[in-house]
Amino acid sequence: MRDKAAILVAGGRGTRMGGPVAKQYLPIAGQPVLMRTLSAFYRADPATDLILVLPENDFLYWEELCLEYKFTLPHRLVAGGNSRFQSVRNGLKALDPETKLVAIHDGVRPFVIDKVISESFEVADRTGSAVAVISLKDSIRKLTDDGKSFYEERQYFRLVQTPQTFQVEKIKKAFAVTELPQFTDDATVYENQGWQVTLISGNPENIKLTSPEDMDYAEFLASKQLSDR
């Protein structure tokens, strides 16, 4: 029985990259981003049910990429929706009935480490949720509508990453509501039910690839991974 699943959401068009190919399909050190992300979850636990949410129009292209790169790691494709919220909901609907825990992860965060993935499942099993976050290094200021700014204590803030892992019964109930503007991630959808999320430590390298500069940094991280092995 597969009691754990991971939903990797990759429905964006990657317009900020400035190129014709969406960022999730761009290669890093010879392997497309999404293949690296899927491999990260497979390494953490090969028994995890891997669900990749893509625009339905990209299914054929993805299958061609898998053939080109000889990528045979087991996973299932699910069609995305018009928003991230809808894409995640489609992924949740595709879960096997026996699934008890699900990690929801940005497909363009390929550098999440095994420890974070494993801990997210362990903590969510105990508390209902586990959201990866990291501390801020820089000073921060709060802007007001009249153009003023005010110092804020950075120790009270965290940068939110993925995976965001949940007990399936709870997160399905959370996503059964109407989509709201304040749903910026899965944690905010979960909190809408009145539940408190549990935070765990993420890893700083687990960046979301958005800009060309991010891809340059990703090449460095990938080369470092190879040298560390």
Backbone as CSV, one residue per row, in Angstrom:
resi,resn,N_x,N_y,N_z,CA_x,CA_y,CA_z,C_x,C_y,C_z
1,MET,0.835,-1.200,0.000,0.000,0.000,0.000,0.872,1.252,0.000
2,ARG,0.463,2.223,-0.786,1.166,3.500,-0.802,0.416,4.476,0.086
3,ASP,0.978,4.755,1.267,0.290,5.669,2.165,0.822,7.089,2.059
4,LYS,1.863,7.296,1.215,2.441,8.622,1.031,2.440,8.987,-0.452
5,ALA,2.176,10.260,-0.717,2.203,10.753,-2.093,2.851,12.128,-2.117
6,ALA,3.340,12.497,-3.269,3.873,13.844,-3.487,3.253,14.400,-4.761
7,ILE,2.653,15.569,-4.652,2.091,16.272,-5.798,3.055,17.376,-6.192
8,LEU,3.639,17.249,-7.364,4.563,18.265,-7.874,3.819,19.132,-8.874
9,VAL,3.674,20.403,-8.525,2.859,21.313,-9.331,3.770,22.095,-10.279
10,ALA,3.481,22.020,-11.570,4.296,22.700,-12.581,3.415,23.167,-13.723
11,GLY,2.462,24.015,-13.387,1.509,24.463,-14.390,1.851,25.792,-15.027
12,GLY,2.926,26.454,-14.569,3.245,27.790,-15.071,3.887,27.767,-16.442
13,ARG,3.858,28.942,-17.084,4.448,29.061,-18.411,5.866,29.614,-18.372
14,GLY,6.347,30.031,-17.188,7.728,30.465,-17.056,8.063,31.710,-17.846
15,THR,7.138,32.673,-17.917,7.340,33.846,-18.765,8.508,34.714,-18.317
16,ARG,8.835,34.687,-17.013,9.923,35.539,-16.528,11.301,35.050,-16.970
17,MET,11.366,33.841,-17.492,12.630,33.358,-18.022,12.970,34.024,-19.353
18,GLY,11.940,34.503,-20.042,12.179,35.218,-21.286,12.433,34.335,-22.491
19,GLY,12.256,33.025,-22.370,12.515,32.121,-23.486,11.266,31.399,-23.934
20,PRO,11.354,30.622,-25.033,10.181,29.926,-25.564,9.797,28.677,-24.787
21,VAL,10.733,28.152,-23.990,10.476,26.915,-23.239,10.200,27.248,-21.780
22,ALA,9.125,26.685,-21.221,8.784,26.935,-19.817,9.907,26.438,-18.913
23,LYS,10.087,27.133,-17.796,11.244,26.887,-16.928,11.323,25.459,-16.408
24,GLN,10.157,24.820,-16.220,10.182,23.475,-15.646,10.808,22.436,-16.575
25,TYR,10.934,22.783,-17.866,11.497,21.843,-18.835,12.949,22.174,-19.199
26,LEU,13.475,23.277,-18.696,14.843,23.665,-19.024,15.836,22.724,-18.342
27,PRO,16.942,22.411,-19.003,17.927,21.508,-18.406,18.849,22.210,-17.413
28,ILE,19.177,21.491,-16.351,20.218,21.907,-15.400,21.254,20.799,-15.392
29,ALA,22.467,21.135,-15.764,23.550,20.139,-15.820,23.108,18.883,-16.562
30,GLY,22.403,19.096,-17.684,22.057,17.974,-18.548,20.770,17.247,-18.224
31,GLN,19.970,17.754,-17.286,18.705,17.101,-16.956,17.632,18.152,-16.686
32,PRO,16.440,18.038,-17.311,15.371,19.006,-17.093,14.991,19.151,-15.615
33,VAL,14.575,20.351,-15.259,14.262,20.693,-13.871,13.305,19.683,-13.237
34,LEU,12.206,19.383,-13.917,11.195,18.514,-13.315,11.720,17.109,-13.042
35,MET,12.610,16.641,-13.879,13.181,15.313,-13.646,14.035,15.317,-12.387
36,ARG,14.731,16.410,-12.147,15.518,16.533,-10.924,14.608,16.565,-9.696
37,THR,13.493,17.273,-9.802,12.585,17.381,-8.658,11.933,16.039,-8.351
38,LEU,11.474,15.347,-9.384,10.901,14.019,-9.185,11.927,13.079,-8.555
39,SER,13.161,13.166,-9.026,14.223,12.292,-8.502,14.499,12.560,-7.026
40,ALA,14.380,13.815,-6.606,14.611,14.154,-5.201,13.614,13.429,-4.298
41,PHE,12.356,13.394,-4.687,11.339,12.718,-3.873,11.480,11.201,-3.968
42,TYR,11.896,10.717,-5.121,12.106,9.279,-5.278,13.260,8.804,-4.401
43,ARG,14.335,9.594,-4.345,15.470,9.232,-3.499,15.074,9.195,-2.021
44,ALA,14.237,10.140,-1.613,13.822,10.199,-0.209,13.027,8.964,0.187
45,ASP,12.173,8.474,-0.720,11.403,7.256,-0.467,10.838,6.756,-1.798
46,PRO,11.415,5.697,-2.368,10.949,5.187,-3.658,9.497,4.715,-3.652
47,ALA,8.926,4.490,-2.474,7.542,4.018,-2.390,6.528,5.152,-2.507
48,THR,6.995,6.397,-2.521,6.078,7.533,-2.608,5.388,7.569,-3.967
49,ASP,4.088,7.761,-3.962,3.311,7.903,-5.196,3.560,9.304,-5.752
50,LEU,4.221,9.400,-6.887,4.601,10.692,-7.457,3.583,11.129,-8.502
51,ILE,3.013,12.306,-8.276,2.008,12.864,-9.179,2.532,14.191,-9.718
52,LEU,2.646,14.284,-11.029,3.153,15.487,-11.678,1.992,16.211,-12.353
53,VAL,1.735,17.430,-11.905,0.625,18.216,-12.448,1.169,19.181,-13.495
54,LEU,0.749,18.984,-14.738,1.206,19.796,-15.867,0.011,20.322,-16.656
55,PRO,0.210,21.387,-17.450,-0.832,21.760,-18.408,-1.090,20.579,-19.346
56,GLU,-2.336,20.270,-19.592,-2.648,19.084,-20.405,-2.012,19.160,-21.795
57,ASN,-1.874,20.356,-22.322,-1.263,20.525,-23.639,0.222,20.162,-23.650
58,ASP,0.826,20.039,-22.462,2.250,19.719,-22.369,2.522,18.221,-22.196
59,PHE,1.478,17.420,-22.087,1.670,15.989,-21.812,2.561,15.326,-22.862
60,LEU,2.257,15.562,-24.123,3.017,14.932,-25.196,4.465,15.395,-25.177
61,TYR,4.685,16.690,-24.955,6.049,17.223,-24.889,6.824,16.575,-23.744
62,TRP,6.175,16.417,-22.597,6.826,15.790,-21.451,7.194,14.342,-21.764
63,GLU,6.290,13.631,-22.398,6.576,12.240,-22.756,7.752,12.149,-23.722
64,GLU,7.846,13.111,-24.634,8.973,13.152,-25.565,10.277,13.435,-24.814
65,LEU,10.217,14.338,-23.825,11.406,14.620,-23.018,11.860,13.377,-22.250
66,CYS,10.895,12.635,-21.703,11.236,11.426,-20.955,11.944,10.412,-21.859
67,LEU,11.499,10.316,-23.092,12.159,9.417,-24.040,13.551,9.935,-24.380
68,GLU,13.656,11.233,-24.620,14.936,11.828,-24.994,15.986,11.641,-23.904
69,TYR,15.571,11.829,-22.645,16.512,11.747,-21.535,16.519,10.378,-20.855
70,LYS,15.776,9.427,-21.456,15.694,8.066,-20.902,15.293,8.098,-19.425
71,PHE,14.275,8.886,-19.147,13.789,9.073,-17.772,12.653,8.095,-17.523
72,THR,12.904,7.101,-16.689,11.934,6.025,-16.474,11.400,5.966,-15.047
73,LEU,11.708,6.961,-14.237,11.247,6.969,-12.852,9.709,6.987,-12.833
74,PRO,9.064,6.102,-12.066,7.600,5.998,-12.102,6.903,7.242,-11.553
75,HIS,5.948,7.752,-12.309,5.136,8.894,-11.874,3.866,8.925,-12.720
76,ARG,2.899,9.686,-12.234,1.631,9.835,-12.946,1.429,11.291,-13.351
77,LEU,0.796,11.509,-14.496,0.498,12.854,-14.964,-0.952,13.201,-14.663
78,VAL,-1.155,14.441,-14.209,-2.497,14.968,-13.955,-2.578,16.346,-14.604
79,ALA,-3.697,16.639,-15.237,-3.872,17.935,-15.898,-4.067,19.047,-14.876
80,GLY,-3.365,20.143,-15.059,-3.492,21.295,-14.175,-4.741,22.101,-14.451
81,GLY,-4.991,23.081,-13.591,-6.142,23.968,-13.749,-5.707,25.361,-14.146
82,ASN,-6.620,26.319,-13.992,-6.337,27.701,-14.388,-5.549,28.475,-13.334
83,SER,-5.336,27.884,-12.167,-4.573,28.520,-11.102,-3.846,27.434,-10.333
84,ARG,-2.911,27.843,-9.491,-2.207,26.853,-8.689,-3.171,26.113,-7.763
85,PHE,-4.107,26.856,-7.183,-5.111,26.257,-6.309,-5.848,25.133,-7.034
86,GLN,-6.295,25.408,-8.253,-7.042,24.404,-9.009,-6.152,23.236,-9.423
87,SER,-4.884,23.522,-9.707,-3.962,22.447,-10.073,-3.723,21.508,-8.899
88,VAL,-3.533,22.084,-7.713,-3.350,21.251,-6.520,-4.606,20.432,-6.258
89,ARG,-5.759,21.061,-6.399,-7.012,20.331,-6.162,-7.146,19.155,-7.132
90,ASN,-6.749,19.349,-8.383,-6.785,18.240,-9.342,-5.844,17.118,-8.908
91,GLY,-4.677,17.505,-8.391,-3.741,16.500,-7.900,-4.300,15.731,-6.717
92,LEU,-4.963,16.433,-5.817,-5.567,15.778,-4.653,-6.659,14.793,-5.071
93,LYS,-7.412,15.137,-6.094,-8.472,14.247,-6.574,-7.900,12.965,-7.159
94,ALA,-6.647,13.015,-7.614,-6.020,11.848,-8.246,-5.350,10.906,-7.250
95,LEU,-5.344,11.268,-5.969,-4.694,10.426,-4.959,-5.391,9.073,-4.833
96,ASP,-4.590,8.035,-4.596,-5.171,6.730,-4.304,-5.930,6.793,-2.983
97,PRO,-7.010,6.026,-2.843,-7.834,6.092,-1.628,-7.067,5.779,-0.346
98,GLU,-6.012,4.949,-0.436,-5.297,4.559,0.782,-4.265,5.583,1.226
99,THR,-4.062,6.644,0.444,-3.044,7.638,0.775,-3.423,8.391,2.043
100,LYS,-2.493,8.446,2.989,-2.744,9.116,4.267,-2.034,10.470,4.374
101,LEU,-0.888,10.611,3.703,-0.096,11.840,3.775,0.283,12.279,2.374
102,VAL,0.265,13.603,2.143,0.646,14.111,0.828,1.526,15.347,0.976
103,ALA,2.634,15.340,0.261,3.506,16.507,0.172,3.162,17.260,-1.112
104,ILE,2.954,18.561,-0.994,2.684,19.399,-2.159,3.924,20.261,-2.373
105,HIS,4.468,20.204,-3.598,5.780,20.804,-3.836,5.791,21.525,-5.177
106,ASP,6.487,22.668,-5.209,6.688,23.376,-6.472,7.614,22.559,-7.359
107,GLY,7.179,22.272,-8.561,8.002,21.481,-9.465,9.334,22.122,-9.789
108,VAL,9.408,23.449,-9.668,10.646,24.169,-10.004,11.488,24.457,-8.760
109,ARG,11.365,23.588,-7.754,12.283,23.597,-6.597,13.006,22.246,-6.578
110,PRO,14.003,22.060,-7.442,14.630,20.740,-7.571,15.685,20.415,-6.523
111,PHE,16.025,21.377,-5.651,17.135,21.154,-4.729,16.700,20.910,-3.292
112,VAL,15.462,20.495,-3.095,15.021,20.089,-1.761,15.788,18.824,-1.376
113,ILE,16.179,18.735,-0.112,17.003,17.602,0.321,16.152,16.522,0.996
114,ASP,16.736,15.316,1.059,16.028,14.165,1.627,15.524,14.435,3.036
115,LYS,16.361,15.069,3.850,16.013,15.295,5.250,14.738,16.123,5.382
116,VAL,14.591,17.151,4.567,13.406,18.005,4.630,12.165,17.219,4.206
117,ILE,12.289,16.437,3.139,11.154,15.640,2.667,10.727,14.638,3.741
118,SER,11.689,13.914,4.285,11.362,12.894,5.289,10.740,13.517,6.538
119,GLU,11.322,14.625,6.994,10.792,15.275,8.195,9.388,15.815,7.961
120,SER,9.132,16.297,6.753,7.802,16.850,6.479,6.728,15.776,6.618
121,PHE,7.015,14.564,6.161,6.046,13.478,6.311,5.898,13.065,7.780
122,GLU,7.015,12.984,8.484,6.977,12.565,9.890,6.180,13.553,10.746
123,VAL,6.431,14.861,10.540,5.755,15.879,11.353,4.277,15.979,10.973
124,ALA,3.979,15.919,9.686,2.577,15.986,9.258,1.781,14.799,9.795
125,ASP,2.421,13.652,9.887,1.742,12.473,10.428,1.334,12.697,11.878
126,ARG,2.164,13.431,12.626,1.888,13.690,14.046,0.947,14.866,14.263
127,THR,1.120,15.934,13.482,0.426,17.193,13.783,-0.630,17.606,12.764
128,GLY,-0.629,16.980,11.606,-1.582,17.359,10.566,-0.955,18.115,9.424
129,SER,0.150,18.824,9.702,0.780,19.627,8.651,2.262,19.801,8.941
130,ALA,3.021,20.115,7.895,4.442,20.441,8.037,4.830,21.327,6.866
131,VAL,5.208,22.559,7.157,5.533,23.545,6.125,6.994,23.943,6.259
132,ALA,7.761,23.760,5.195,9.184,24.082,5.223,9.393,25.596,5.132
133,VAL,10.215,26.123,6.043,10.526,27.560,6.066,12.008,27.747,6.373
134,ILE,12.531,28.927,6.038,13.906,29.275,6.410,13.915,30.673,7.020
135,SER,14.929,30.934,7.836,15.073,32.247,8.471,15.537,33.287,7.459
136,LEU,15.265,34.545,7.753,15.725,35.643,6.914,17.145,36.024,7.313
137,LYS,17.963,36.357,6.330,19.319,36.812,6.592,19.422,38.336,6.561
138,ASP,18.603,38.956,5.744,18.680,40.405,5.562,17.720,41.128,6.497
139,SER,17.993,42.407,6.729,17.052,43.255,7.450,15.832,43.486,6.558
140,ILE,14.693,43.714,7.189,13.478,43.943,6.409,12.776,45.213,6.900
141,ARG,12.018,45.814,5.987,11.231,46.993,6.305,9.830,46.819,5.747
142,LYS,8.854,47.364,6.464,7.464,47.310,6.036,7.090,48.619,5.370
143,LEU,6.533,48.532,4.157,6.115,49.718,3.420,4.652,50.021,3.701
144,THR,4.317,51.292,3.747,2.929,51.719,3.929,2.437,52.383,2.647
145,ASP,1.123,52.536,2.548,0.526,53.095,1.331,0.949,54.536,1.063
146,ASP,1.349,55.250,2.102,1.732,56.655,1.912,3.230,56.821,1.628
147,GLY,3.915,55.690,1.325,5.311,55.767,0.920,6.320,55.695,2.047
148,LYS,5.870,55.562,3.273,6.789,55.452,4.401,7.218,53.993,4.580
149,SER,8.279,53.796,5.372,8.721,52.442,5.676,9.146,52.357,7.127
150,PHE,9.007,51.149,7.680,9.300,50.938,9.090,10.099,49.650,9.283
151,TYR,11.050,49.706,10.179,11.870,48.543,10.507,11.013,47.455,11.148
152,GLU,11.299,46.204,10.788,10.629,45.059,11.399,11.681,44.089,11.929
153,GLU,11.377,43.440,13.034,12.269,42.436,13.616,12.243,41.171,12.748
154,ARG,13.337,40.883,12.059,13.351,39.749,11.135,13.217,38.410,11.856
155,GLN,13.530,38.380,13.163,13.445,37.119,13.895,12.020,36.598,13.985
156,TYR,11.041,37.462,13.746,9.641,37.047,13.809,9.075,36.635,12.450
157,PHE,9.922,36.586,11.422,9.458,36.263,10.078,10.231,35.068,9.522
158,ARG,9.593,34.362,8.594,10.215,33.244,7.913,9.856,33.289,6.429
159,LEU,10.776,32.833,5.599,10.497,32.652,4.178,9.904,31.255,3.988
160,VAL,8.794,31.189,3.285,8.069,29.925,3.138,8.508,29.209,1.857
161,GLN,8.785,27.930,1.995,9.152,27.089,0.868,8.092,25.995,0.672
162,THR,8.428,25.041,-0.146,7.736,23.755,-0.200,8.822,22.694,-0.076
163,PRO,8.503,21.477,0.369,7.167,20.911,0.449,6.343,21.449,1.612
164,GLN,5.034,21.416,1.372,4.049,21.644,2.421,3.237,20.353,2.479
165,THR,3.372,19.658,3.591,2.873,18.286,3.693,1.728,18.218,4.692
166,PHE,0.723,17.387,4.377,-0.509,17.376,5.165,-1.083,15.967,5.267
167,GLN,-1.902,15.792,6.303,-2.758,14.616,6.342,-3.812,14.781,5.256
168,VAL,-3.991,13.761,4.451,-4.843,13.865,3.261,-6.269,14.257,3.608
169,GLU,-6.808,13.658,4.635,-8.199,13.945,4.999,-8.404,15.438,5.259
170,LYS,-7.444,16.056,5.939,-7.577,17.477,6.267,-7.375,18.367,5.042
171,ILE,-6.342,18.099,4.254,-6.061,19.003,3.133,-7.125,18.875,2.051
172,LYS,-7.716,17.710,1.889,-8.827,17.585,0.930,-10.020,18.415,1.380
173,LYS,-10.292,18.391,2.668,-11.392,19.216,3.198,-11.083,20.694,2.981
174,ALA,-9.824,21.086,3.198,-9.432,22.489,3.035,-9.617,22.951,1.595
175,PHE,-9.287,22.100,0.637,-9.371,22.468,-0.779,-10.773,22.293,-1.358
176,ALA,-11.721,21.886,-0.537,-13.096,21.739,-1.015,-13.837,23.072,-1.046
177,VAL,-13.194,24.157,-0.604,-13.842,25.466,-0.542,-13.657,26.222,-1.857
178,THR,-14.329,27.348,-1.960,-14.149,28.230,-3.112,-12.789,28.921,-3.019
179,GLU,-12.100,29.040,-4.131,-10.785,29.685,-4.147,-10.901,31.157,-3.747
180,LEU,-9.997,31.595,-2.879,-9.990,32.974,-2.388,-8.663,33.652,-2.722
181,PRO,-8.646,34.989,-2.872,-7.415,35.705,-3.228,-6.287,35.518,-2.229
182,GLN,-6.624,35.297,-0.957,-5.579,35.167,0.067,-4.905,33.798,0.067
183,PHE,-5.333,32.909,-0.802,-4.701,31.590,-0.882,-3.417,31.691,-1.705
184,THR,-2.328,32.075,-1.050,-1.055,32.240,-1.745,-0.250,30.947,-1.792
185,ASP,-0.585,30.002,-0.939,0.059,28.691,-0.949,-0.874,27.703,-0.271
186,ASP,-0.416,26.469,-0.109,-1.268,25.430,0.471,-1.491,25.644,1.959
187,ALA,-0.510,26.240,2.634,-0.650,26.514,4.059,-1.795,27.478,4.336
188,THR,-1.958,28.487,3.489,-3.044,29.444,3.709,-4.412,28.797,3.469
189,VAL,-4.465,27.832,2.560,-5.716,27.091,2.340,-6.038,26.260,3.572
190,TYR,-5.025,25.627,4.128,-5.177,24.804,5.339,-5.612,25.676,6.521
191,GLU,-4.970,26.831,6.680,-5.289,27.743,7.786,-6.707,28.278,7.701
192,ASN,-7.254,28.343,6.505,-8.608,28.854,6.319,-9.641,28.021,7.073
193,GLN,-9.279,26.790,7.406,-10.167,25.924,8.176,-10.062,26.179,9.675
194,GLY,-9.160,27.090,10.067,-8.966,27.369,11.481,-7.882,26.526,12.121
195,TRP,-7.118,25.805,11.292,-6.055,24.945,11.807,-4.719,25.684,11.775
196,GLN,-3.892,25.463,12.774,-2.553,26.039,12.836,-1.578,25.153,12.074
197,VAL,-0.715,25.757,11.255,0.279,24.959,10.541,1.523,24.779,11.407
198,THR,2.184,23.657,11.217,3.435,23.364,11.902,4.594,23.674,10.962
199,LEU,5.587,24.422,11.461,6.734,24.796,10.641,7.900,23.855,10.894
200,ILE,8.621,23.526,9.819,9.863,22.760,9.932,10.956,23.523,9.183
201,SER,12.200,23.191,9.461,13.320,23.864,8.807,13.497,23.343,7.382
202,GLY,13.497,24.272,6.424,13.795,23.909,5.053,15.293,23.962,4.815
203,ASN,15.705,23.864,3.549,17.128,24.030,3.228,17.292,25.230,2.296
204,PRO,18.274,26.086,2.564,18.424,27.345,1.819,18.574,27.170,0.313
205,GLU,19.147,26.038,-0.124,19.351,25.823,-1.560,18.040,25.546,-2.297
206,ASN,16.991,25.295,-1.552,15.700,24.895,-2.135,14.967,26.108,-2.709
207,ILE,15.617,26.786,-3.653,15.029,27.998,-4.225,14.016,27.645,-5.307
208,LYS,13.106,28.571,-5.548,12.147,28.437,-6.639,12.743,29.097,-7.872
209,LEU,12.967,28.313,-8.921,13.614,28.814,-10.130,12.639,29.703,-10.903
210,THR,12.977,30.978,-10.991,12.069,31.953,-11.593,12.739,32.776,-12.688
211,SER,13.983,33.174,-12.473,14.667,34.087,-13.389,15.892,33.420,-14.013
212,PRO,16.451,34.006,-15.068,17.694,33.463,-15.648,18.819,33.382,-14.629
213,GLU,18.865,34.336,-13.706,19.894,34.302,-12.663,19.734,33.070,-11.772
214,ASP,18.491,32.677,-11.530,18.246,31.469,-10.743,18.813,30.237,-11.444
215,MET,18.702,30.206,-12.767,19.216,29.057,-13.522,20.738,28.983,-13.431
216,ASP,21.393,30.145,-13.428,22.854,30.162,-13.265,23.238,29.569,-11.908
217,TYR,22.516,29.961,-10.871,22.785,29.445,-9.527,22.479,27.947,-9.476
218,ALA,21.432,27.533,-10.192,21.072,26.114,-10.224,22.180,25.275,-10.850
219,GLU,22.815,25.796,-11.878,23.928,25.076,-12.497,25.056,24.880,-11.483
220,PHE,25.311,25.919,-10.689,26.336,25.814,-9.649,25.955,24.753,-8.618
221,LEU,24.696,24.764,-8.160,24.262,23.796,-7.159,24.341,22.370,-7.699
222,ALA,23.958,22.195,-8.961,23.997,20.861,-9.560,25.436,20.352,-9.664
223,SER,26.346,21.228,-10.049,27.748,20.821,-10.155,28.328,20.505,-8.773
224,LYS,27.884,21.245,-7.757,28.343,20.989,-6.387,27.825,19.625,-5.907
225,GLN,26.581,19.300,-6.248,26.034,18.004,-5.874,26.873,16.872,-6.455
226,LEU,27.283,17.031,-7.715,28.086,15.997,-8.371,29.440,15.849,-7.699
227,SER,30.040,16.968,-7.336,31.360,16.909,-6.720,31.320,16.349,-5.296
228,ASP,30.148,16.498,-4.631,30.014,16.001,-3.269,29.773,14.495,-3.199
229,ARG,29.389,13.900,-4.321,29.055,12.480,-4.315,30.330,11.621,-4.384
